[in-house]
Amino acid sequence: MGITLEDIAKLAGVNSSTVSRAISRPEKVKLTTRQKIEAIIDKMGYRPNFFAQGLVTGQTDSVGIITSIHANLYFIEIIETIEHLLAADGTYMYLCNCGNNIDMEKKYLDELMRRKIDGLFVIETPSLNTGQNLYNKNSFDCPVILINQHAKPYGDNYIVQCDQKPGIEEVFDEVKRNELYPFILLFPADKSYSYMIKEKLFDAWRLKNNLSKNQACCIRLKKLLEPNDEKSVWSSYEAVKELFSRFRPRSILAGNDLMAMGVLSAAQELGIAVPRDLSIAGVDNTLFARISFPTLSTIDLRMSEIGTKAAELYKTVKKEPLVKHEKVLMVPSLFCRRGTF
């Protein structure tokens, strides 16, 4: 059994409550006594029980993050930014990957609440994306920050979103300005809200400009059920090779950067000059877009800025709740025009 708080107290010649104060509220303990206790703690390698400490301070210096897919580079950059900014202030995180399993999401949520976390970040989980929002039906003892395209504030919840519209409309403007028809919007079979937003904007743009389906159309890849792993690259690659055998578009906006990489690979194999004969853009602005050859034009959903705003929002609301009209923070998307468009 490891060393206990009582052992530290005995070695320091003080009672255990003094040791507890020296750890949780050091300013309340005389300097010489505190230094003596700290020296013994360092020597003995004592690690306080943060659950017990949290009962005293009302804080555990911990937050939870529930997300659906850690392998998605979009999520990774947001998570890394939050972790970096909070760890600098002595706050650490539990990272929970529920996949696409709502039951697992519920279990993680219950466990994090049991651990008395100081704050919760929820990034594009299945309950948010299927309308079964777990965070609108429960009250929590800590601020909840939803990083999601379509969530709405409820109770103590806060929202950080990226507005996809500006970046997507920039791509549409490029297509129209340079007459890059036929134009294809390429999607997976996944019916997530993020893709629904893109399709809705596309339909409005096509209608406004009186474009026929021969000029602009949306194609869903039925074989692509999981759009955020390496399978999406190869599924897009195979689908586009088959498409090009019977139809040659002039420009393609893929649902994310991984799909766009598949399109680019197919075009290069078939000897199609990019961007002279085919313009390609993705969505997210992940690492893949920045290191591909040629570098991939993409809609920047500004992951680092979203993570920064989420972390800063947490630091603010931890001290004092915000009023309702301040509960939603928006980050506008941008079109990064690079070597493929």
Contacts in CASP RR format, 6 or more apart in sequence:
PFRMAT RR
TARGET T0000
AUTHOR 0000-0000-0000
METHOD contacts of the structure
MODEL  1
MGITLEDIAKLAGVNSSTVSRAISRPEKVKLTTRQKIEAIIDKMGYRPNF
FAQGLVTGQTDSVGIITSIHANLYFIEIIETIEHLLAADGTYMYLCNCGN
NIDMEKKYLDELMRRKIDGLFVIETPSLNTGQNLYNKNSFDCPVILINQH
AKPYGDNYIVQCDQKPGIEEVFDEVKRNELYPFILLFPADKSYSYMIKEK
LFDAWRLKNNLSKNQACCIRLKKLLEPNDEKSVWSSYEAVKELFSRFRPR
SILAGNDLMAMGVLSAAQELGIAVPRDLSIAGVDNTLFARISFPTLSTID
LRMSEIGTKAAELYKTVKKEPLVKHEKVLMVPSLFCRRGTF
3 44 0 8 1.000
3 45 0 8 1.000
3 46 0 8 1.000
5 16 0 8 1.000
5 19 0 8 1.000
5 20 0 8 1.000
5 46 0 8 1.000
5 48 0 8 1.000
5 49 0 8 1.000
6 16 0 8 1.000
7 44 0 8 1.000
7 46 0 8 1.000
8 19 0 8 1.000
8 37 0 8 1.000
8 40 0 8 1.000
8 41 0 8 1.000
8 44 0 8 1.000
8 46 0 8 1.000
9 15 0 8 1.000
9 16 0 8 1.000
9 18 0 8 1.000
9 19 0 8 1.000
11 40 0 8 1.000
11 44 0 8 1.000
12 18 0 8 1.000
12 19 0 8 1.000
12 33 0 8 1.000
12 36 0 8 1.000
12 37 0 8 1.000
12 40 0 8 1.000
14 33 0 8 1.000
14 37 0 8 1.000
18 29 0 8 1.000
18 33 0 8 1.000
18 37 0 8 1.000
19 37 0 8 1.000
20 53 0 8 1.000
20 56 0 8 1.000
21 28 0 8 1.000
21 29 0 8 1.000
22 29 0 8 1.000
22 33 0 8 1.000
22 34 0 8 1.000
22 37 0 8 1.000
22 38 0 8 1.000
23 41 0 8 1.000
23 48 0 8 1.000
23 53 0 8 1.000
24 53 0 8 1.000
24 54 0 8 1.000
24 56 0 8 1.000
24 57 0 8 1.000
25 57 0 8 1.000
26 34 0 8 1.000
29 37 0 8 1.000
40 46 0 8 1.000
50 60 0 8 1.000
50 61 0 8 1.000
50 62 0 8 1.000
51 60 0 8 1.000
51 115 0 8 1.000
51 116 0 8 1.000
53 60 0 8 1.000
54 60 0 8 1.000
54 116 0 8 1.000
58 116 0 8 1.000
59 118 0 8 1.000
60 115 0 8 1.000
60 116 0 8 1.000
60 117 0 8 1.000
60 118 0 8 1.000
61 90 0 8 1.000
61 91 0 8 1.000
61 92 0 8 1.000
61 118 0 8 1.000
62 91 0 8 1.000
62 92 0 8 1.000
62 93 0 8 1.000
62 94 0 8 1.000
62 115 0 8 1.000
62 117 0 8 1.000
62 118 0 8 1.000
63 86 0 8 1.000
63 91 0 8 1.000
63 92 0 8 1.000
63 93 0 8 1.000
63 94 0 8 1.000
63 117 0 8 1.000
63 118 0 8 1.000
63 119 0 8 1.000
63 120 0 8 1.000
63 121 0 8 1.000
63 314 0 8 1.000
64 93 0 8 1.000
64 94 0 8 1.000
64 95 0 8 1.000
64 96 0 8 1.000
64 112 0 8 1.000
64 117 0 8 1.000
64 119 0 8 1.000
64 120 0 8 1.000
64 121 0 8 1.000
65 79 0 8 1.000
65 82 0 8 1.000
65 93 0 8 1.000
65 94 0 8 1.000
65 95 0 8 1.000
65 96 0 8 1.000
65 120 0 8 1.000
65 121 0 8 1.000
65 122 0 8 1.000
65 123 0 8 1.000
66 96 0 8 1.000
66 98 0 8 1.000
66 105 0 8 1.000
66 108 0 8 1.000
66 109 0 8 1.000
66 112 0 8 1.000
66 120 0 8 1.000
66 121 0 8 1.000
66 122 0 8 1.000
66 123 0 8 1.000
66 125 0 8 1.000
67 75 0 8 1.000
67 79 0 8 1.000
67 95 0 8 1.000
67 96 0 8 1.000
67 97 0 8 1.000
67 98 0 8 1.000
67 122 0 8 1.000
67 123 0 8 1.000
67 124 0 8 1.000
67 125 0 8 1.000
68 75 0 8 1.000
68 97 0 8 1.000
68 98 0 8 1.000
68 99 0 8 1.000
68 100 0 8 1.000
68 123 0 8 1.000
68 124 0 8 1.000
68 125 0 8 1.000
68 126 0 8 1.000
68 129 0 8 1.000
69 75 0 8 1.000
69 97 0 8 1.000
69 99 0 8 1.000
69 100 0 8 1.000
69 228 0 8 1.000
69 229 0 8 1.000
70 76 0 8 1.000
70 79 0 8 1.000
70 95 0 8 1.000
70 97 0 8 1.000
71 228 0 8 1.000
71 229 0 8 1.000
72 228 0 8 1.000
72 229 0 8 1.000
73 257 0 8 1.000
73 284 0 8 1.000
73 286 0 8 1.000
73 287 0 8 1.000
73 288 0 8 1.000
74 228 0 8 1.000
74 256 0 8 1.000
74 284 0 8 1.000
74 286 0 8 1.000
74 301 0 8 1.000
74 303 0 8 1.000
75 123 0 8 1.000
75 124 0 8 1.000
77 286 0 8 1.000
77 303 0 8 1.000
77 304 0 8 1.000
77 307 0 8 1.000
78 123 0 8 1.000
78 147 0 8 1.000
78 303 0 8 1.000
78 304 0 8 1.000
78 306 0 8 1.000
78 307 0 8 1.000
78 310 0 8 1.000
79 95 0 8 1.000
79 123 0 8 1.000
81 303 0 8 1.000
81 304 0 8 1.000
81 306 0 8 1.000
81 307 0 8 1.000
81 308 0 8 1.000
81 310 0 8 1.000
81 311 0 8 1.000
82 93 0 8 1.000
82 121 0 8 1.000
82 307 0 8 1.000
82 310 0 8 1.000
82 311 0 8 1.000
83 93 0 8 1.000
85 307 0 8 1.000
85 308 0 8 1.000
85 311 0 8 1.000
85 312 0 8 1.000
86 92 0 8 1.000
86 93 0 8 1.000
86 311 0 8 1.000
86 314 0 8 1.000
86 315 0 8 1.000
87 93 0 8 1.000
89 315 0 8 1.000
91 118 0 8 1.000
94 112 0 8 1.000
94 115 0 8 1.000
94 117 0 8 1.000
96 108 0 8 1.000
96 111 0 8 1.000
96 112 0 8 1.000
98 104 0 8 1.000
98 105 0 8 1.000
98 108 0 8 1.000
98 125 0 8 1.000
98 126 0 8 1.000
99 126 0 8 1.000
100 126 0 8 1.000
101 126 0 8 1.000
102 126 0 8 1.000
102 127 0 8 1.000
102 130 0 8 1.000
102 132 0 8 1.000
102 134 0 8 1.000
105 125 0 8 1.000
105 126 0 8 1.000
105 127 0 8 1.000
105 134 0 8 1.000
106 127 0 8 1.000
106 134 0 8 1.000
109 120 0 8 1.000
109 134 0 8 1.000
112 120 0 8 1.000
113 140 0 8 1.000
113 141 0 8 1.000
116 141 0 8 1.000
117 142 0 8 1.000
118 142 0 8 1.000
118 318 0 8 1.000
119 142 0 8 1.000
119 143 0 8 1.000
119 144 0 8 1.000
119 145 0 8 1.000
119 314 0 8 1.000
119 318 0 8 1.000
120 140 0 8 1.000
120 142 0 8 1.000
120 143 0 8 1.000
120 144 0 8 1.000
120 145 0 8 1.000
121 145 0 8 1.000
121 147 0 8 1.000
121 310 0 8 1.000
121 314 0 8 1.000
122 128 0 8 1.000
122 135 0 8 1.000
122 144 0 8 1.000
122 145 0 8 1.000
122 146 0 8 1.000
122 147 0 8 1.000
122 148 0 8 1.000
123 147 0 8 1.000
123 148 0 8 1.000
124 147 0 8 1.000
124 148 0 8 1.000
124 149 0 8 1.000
124 194 0 8 1.000
126 132 0 8 1.000
127 133 0 8 1.000
127 134 0 8 1.000
127 135 0 8 1.000
128 135 0 8 1.000
128 146 0 8 1.000
128 148 0 8 1.000
128 150 0 8 1.000
128 151 0 8 1.000
129 148 0 8 1.000
129 192 0 8 1.000
129 193 0 8 1.000
133 151 0 8 1.000
133 154 0 8 1.000
135 144 0 8 1.000
135 146 0 8 1.000
135 151 0 8 1.000
135 154 0 8 1.000
135 157 0 8 1.000
136 154 0 8 1.000
136 157 0 8 1.000
139 155 0 8 1.000
139 156 0 8 1.000
140 156 0 8 1.000
143 156 0 8 1.000
143 158 0 8 1.000
143 314 0 8 1.000
143 317 0 8 1.000
143 318 0 8 1.000
143 321 0 8 1.000
144 156 0 8 1.000
144 157 0 8 1.000
144 158 0 8 1.000
145 157 0 8 1.000
145 158 0 8 1.000
145 159 0 8 1.000
145 160 0 8 1.000
145 310 0 8 1.000
145 313 0 8 1.000
145 314 0 8 1.000
145 317 0 8 1.000
146 157 0 8 1.000
146 158 0 8 1.000
146 159 0 8 1.000
146 160 0 8 1.000
147 159 0 8 1.000
147 160 0 8 1.000
147 161 0 8 1.000
147 306 0 8 1.000
147 307 0 8 1.000
147 310 0 8 1.000
148 159 0 8 1.000
148 161 0 8 1.000
149 161 0 8 1.000
149 162 0 8 1.000
149 164 0 8 1.000
149 193 0 8 1.000
149 194 0 8 1.000
149 197 0 8 1.000
150 161 0 8 1.000
150 193 0 8 1.000
150 197 0 8 1.000
151 157 0 8 1.000
151 159 0 8 1.000
151 161 0 8 1.000
152 159 0 8 1.000
153 159 0 8 1.000
153 324 0 8 1.000
153 327 0 8 1.000
153 328 0 8 1.000
156 321 0 8 1.000
157 327 0 8 1.000
158 313 0 8 1.000
158 317 0 8 1.000
158 322 0 8 1.000
158 327 0 8 1.000
158 328 0 8 1.000
158 329 0 8 1.000
159 327 0 8 1.000
159 328 0 8 1.000
159 329 0 8 1.000
160 306 0 8 1.000
160 307 0 8 1.000
160 309 0 8 1.000
160 310 0 8 1.000
160 313 0 8 1.000
160 329 0 8 1.000
160 331 0 8 1.000
161 328 0 8 1.000
161 329 0 8 1.000
161 330 0 8 1.000
161 331 0 8 1.000
162 301 0 8 1.000
162 302 0 8 1.000
162 306 0 8 1.000
162 330 0 8 1.000
162 331 0 8 1.000
162 332 0 8 1.000
162 333 0 8 1.000
163 330 0 8 1.000
163 331 0 8 1.000
163 332 0 8 1.000
163 333 0 8 1.000
164 194 0 8 1.000
164 197 0 8 1.000
164 198 0 8 1.000
164 201 0 8 1.000
164 283 0 8 1.000
164 299 0 8 1.000
164 301 0 8 1.000
164 333 0 8 1.000
165 197 0 8 1.000
165 201 0 8 1.000
165 333 0 8 1.000
166 332 0 8 1.000
166 333 0 8 1.000
166 334 0 8 1.000
167 299 0 8 1.000
167 300 0 8 1.000
167 332 0 8 1.000
167 333 0 8 1.000
167 334 0 8 1.000
167 335 0 8 1.000
168 198 0 8 1.000
168 201 0 8 1.000
168 202 0 8 1.000
168 253 0 8 1.000
168 299 0 8 1.000
168 333 0 8 1.000
169 201 0 8 1.000
169 205 0 8 1.000
170 299 0 8 1.000
170 334 0 8 1.000
170 335 0 8 1.000
171 253 0 8 1.000
171 281 0 8 1.000
171 299 0 8 1.000
171 335 0 8 1.000
171 341 0 8 1.000
172 201 0 8 1.000
172 202 0 8 1.000
172 205 0 8 1.000
174 180 0 8 1.000
174 279 0 8 1.000
174 335 0 8 1.000
174 337 0 8 1.000
174 341 0 8 1.000
175 181 0 8 1.000
175 183 0 8 1.000
175 216 0 8 1.000
175 251 0 8 1.000
175 279 0 8 1.000
176 209 0 8 1.000
178 279 0 8 1.000
180 250 0 8 1.000
180 251 0 8 1.000
180 279 0 8 1.000
181 211 0 8 1.000
181 215 0 8 1.000
181 216 0 8 1.000
181 250 0 8 1.000
181 251 0 8 1.000
182 214 0 8 1.000
182 215 0 8 1.000
182 216 0 8 1.000
182 217 0 8 1.000
182 247 0 8 1.000
182 248 0 8 1.000
182 249 0 8 1.000
182 250 0 8 1.000
182 251 0 8 1.000
183 215 0 8 1.000
183 216 0 8 1.000
183 217 0 8 1.000
183 249 0 8 1.000
183 250 0 8 1.000
183 251 0 8 1.000
183 252 0 8 1.000
183 253 0 8 1.000
184 216 0 8 1.000
184 217 0 8 1.000
184 218 0 8 1.000
184 219 0 8 1.000
184 249 0 8 1.000
184 251 0 8 1.000
184 252 0 8 1.000
184 253 0 8 1.000
185 198 0 8 1.000
185 199 0 8 1.000
185 202 0 8 1.000
185 216 0 8 1.000
185 217 0 8 1.000
185 218 0 8 1.000
185 219 0 8 1.000
185 252 0 8 1.000
185 253 0 8 1.000
185 255 0 8 1.000
186 219 0 8 1.000
186 221 0 8 1.000
186 236 0 8 1.000
186 239 0 8 1.000
186 240 0 8 1.000
186 252 0 8 1.000
186 253 0 8 1.000
186 254 0 8 1.000
186 255 0 8 1.000
186 259 0 8 1.000
186 263 0 8 1.000
187 195 0 8 1.000
187 198 0 8 1.000
187 199 0 8 1.000
187 218 0 8 1.000
187 219 0 8 1.000
187 220 0 8 1.000
187 221 0 8 1.000
187 227 0 8 1.000
187 255 0 8 1.000
188 195 0 8 1.000
188 220 0 8 1.000
188 221 0 8 1.000
188 224 0 8 1.000
188 225 0 8 1.000
188 226 0 8 1.000
188 227 0 8 1.000
188 232 0 8 1.000
188 235 0 8 1.000
188 255 0 8 1.000
188 259 0 8 1.000
189 220 0 8 1.000
189 221 0 8 1.000
189 222 0 8 1.000
189 223 0 8 1.000
189 224 0 8 1.000
189 225 0 8 1.000
190 224 0 8 1.000
190 225 0 8 1.000
190 226 0 8 1.000
190 227 0 8 1.000
195 255 0 8 1.000
198 253 0 8 1.000
198 255 0 8 1.000
198 283 0 8 1.000
199 218 0 8 1.000
202 216 0 8 1.000
202 218 0 8 1.000
203 218 0 8 1.000
205 211 0 8 1.000
205 216 0 8 1.000
206 216 0 8 1.000
219 239 0 8 1.000
219 243 0 8 1.000
221 235 0 8 1.000
221 236 0 8 1.000
221 239 0 8 1.000
221 259 0 8 1.000
223 235 0 8 1.000
223 238 0 8 1.000
223 239 0 8 1.000
224 231 0 8 1.000
224 232 0 8 1.000
224 235 0 8 1.000
224 236 0 8 1.000
224 239 0 8 1.000
224 259 0 8 1.000
226 232 0 8 1.000
227 255 0 8 1.000
227 256 0 8 1.000
227 258 0 8 1.000
227 259 0 8 1.000
228 256 0 8 1.000
228 258 0 8 1.000
229 258 0 8 1.000
230 258 0 8 1.000
232 256 0 8 1.000
232 258 0 8 1.000
232 259 0 8 1.000
232 262 0 8 1.000
233 258 0 8 1.000
233 259 0 8 1.000
233 261 0 8 1.000
233 262 0 8 1.000
233 265 0 8 1.000
234 262 0 8 1.000
235 259 0 8 1.000
236 254 0 8 1.000
236 258 0 8 1.000
236 259 0 8 1.000
236 260 0 8 1.000
236 261 0 8 1.000
236 262 0 8 1.000
236 263 0 8 1.000
236 266 0 8 1.000
237 262 0 8 1.000
237 263 0 8 1.000
237 265 0 8 1.000
237 266 0 8 1.000
238 266 0 8 1.000
240 252 0 8 1.000
240 262 0 8 1.000
240 263 0 8 1.000
240 266 0 8 1.000
240 267 0 8 1.000
241 266 0 8 1.000
241 269 0 8 1.000
241 270 0 8 1.000
243 249 0 8 1.000
244 266 0 8 1.000
244 267 0 8 1.000
244 270 0 8 1.000
244 272 0 8 1.000
249 278 0 8 1.000
250 277 0 8 1.000
250 278 0 8 1.000
250 279 0 8 1.000
251 278 0 8 1.000
251 279 0 8 1.000
251 280 0 8 1.000
251 281 0 8 1.000
251 341 0 8 1.000
252 260 0 8 1.000
252 263 0 8 1.000
252 278 0 8 1.000
252 279 0 8 1.000
252 280 0 8 1.000
252 281 0 8 1.000
253 281 0 8 1.000
253 282 0 8 1.000
253 283 0 8 1.000
254 260 0 8 1.000
254 262 0 8 1.000
254 263 0 8 1.000
254 280 0 8 1.000
254 281 0 8 1.000
254 282 0 8 1.000
254 283 0 8 1.000
255 282 0 8 1.000
255 283 0 8 1.000
256 282 0 8 1.000
256 283 0 8 1.000
256 284 0 8 1.000
256 286 0 8 1.000
257 282 0 8 1.000
257 283 0 8 1.000
257 284 0 8 1.000
257 285 0 8 1.000
257 286 0 8 1.000
257 288 0 8 1.000
257 289 0 8 1.000
257 296 0 8 1.000
257 298 0 8 1.000
258 286 0 8 1.000
258 288 0 8 1.000
259 282 0 8 1.000
260 280 0 8 1.000
260 281 0 8 1.000
260 282 0 8 1.000
260 283 0 8 1.000
260 289 0 8 1.000
260 296 0 8 1.000
260 298 0 8 1.000
260 340 0 8 1.000
261 288 0 8 1.000
261 292 0 8 1.000
261 296 0 8 1.000
263 280 0 8 1.000
264 274 0 8 1.000
264 280 0 8 1.000
264 292 0 8 1.000
264 296 0 8 1.000
264 340 0 8 1.000
267 274 0 8 1.000
267 278 0 8 1.000
267 280 0 8 1.000
268 274 0 8 1.000
272 278 0 8 1.000
274 280 0 8 1.000
274 294 0 8 1.000
274 339 0 8 1.000
274 340 0 8 1.000
275 294 0 8 1.000
275 297 0 8 1.000
275 339 0 8 1.000
275 340 0 8 1.000
275 341 0 8 1.000
279 297 0 8 1.000
279 340 0 8 1.000
279 341 0 8 1.000
280 296 0 8 1.000
280 297 0 8 1.000
280 340 0 8 1.000
280 341 0 8 1.000
281 296 0 8 1.000
281 297 0 8 1.000
281 298 0 8 1.000
281 299 0 8 1.000
281 335 0 8 1.000
281 340 0 8 1.000
281 341 0 8 1.000
282 289 0 8 1.000
282 296 0 8 1.000
282 297 0 8 1.000
282 298 0 8 1.000
282 299 0 8 1.000
283 298 0 8 1.000
283 299 0 8 1.000
283 301 0 8 1.000
284 298 0 8 1.000
284 299 0 8 1.000
284 300 0 8 1.000
284 301 0 8 1.000
284 303 0 8 1.000
285 298 0 8 1.000
285 299 0 8 1.000
285 300 0 8 1.000
285 301 0 8 1.000
285 302 0 8 1.000
285 303 0 8 1.000
285 336 0 8 1.000
286 298 0 8 1.000
288 296 0 8 1.000
289 295 0 8 1.000
289 296 0 8 1.000
289 297 0 8 1.000
289 298 0 8 1.000
289 336 0 8 1.000
289 338 0 8 1.000
290 296 0 8 1.000
292 340 0 8 1.000
294 338 0 8 1.000
294 339 0 8 1.000
294 340 0 8 1.000
295 338 0 8 1.000
295 339 0 8 1.000
295 340 0 8 1.000
296 338 0 8 1.000
296 339 0 8 1.000
296 340 0 8 1.000
297 335 0 8 1.000
297 336 0 8 1.000
297 337 0 8 1.000
297 338 0 8 1.000
297 339 0 8 1.000
297 340 0 8 1.000
297 341 0 8 1.000
298 335 0 8 1.000
298 336 0 8 1.000
298 338 0 8 1.000
299 333 0 8 1.000
299 334 0 8 1.000
299 335 0 8 1.000
299 336 0 8 1.000
300 333 0 8 1.000
300 334 0 8 1.000
300 335 0 8 1.000
300 336 0 8 1.000
301 333 0 8 1.000
302 331 0 8 1.000
302 332 0 8 1.000
302 333 0 8 1.000
302 334 0 8 1.000
305 331 0 8 1.000
306 331 0 8 1.000
309 329 0 8 1.000
309 331 0 8 1.000
313 329 0 8 1.000
316 322 0 8 1.000
END
